[in-house]
Amino acid sequence: MNKADDKPRLIDHKRTQHGEKKYVCEVCDKQFIKKSILNVYKNRHSGENVYTCGQCEEWFSTESGLRMHMNIHRGIYKCTDCDKCCQDNTALAVHMRSHPGEKPLNVLFVTNDSHILVT
């Protein structure tokens, strides 16, 4: 990859990793790093394409986002140290690193009538 190819990636990196939020919601002044994220967020104010969790009032712009979120309430990806529930494997792995000491990734999968511990 040459330097010309790197420039757009560097600009995007600076914006996403270092807090430059130049896209602003006209309704509530919330700031975003990408225009596409702002456009999705605007639906919250208009009530269009909003999927709301019936358990905690969290909202999502896509049905798949709501389905992933529901994994938290179902306890599908649960920390074996502190019982925190995550939306997926990746979030659980990141969370597990927050506990002190070296630990293997232990995942507790909860199905309708059984619990399976995968180490």
Secondary structure by P-SEA (a helix, b strand, c coil): cccccaaaaaaaaaaaccccccccccccccccccaaaaaaaaaaaaccbbbbbcccccccccaaaaaaaaccccccccccccccccccaaaaaaaaaaccccccbbbbbbccccccccc
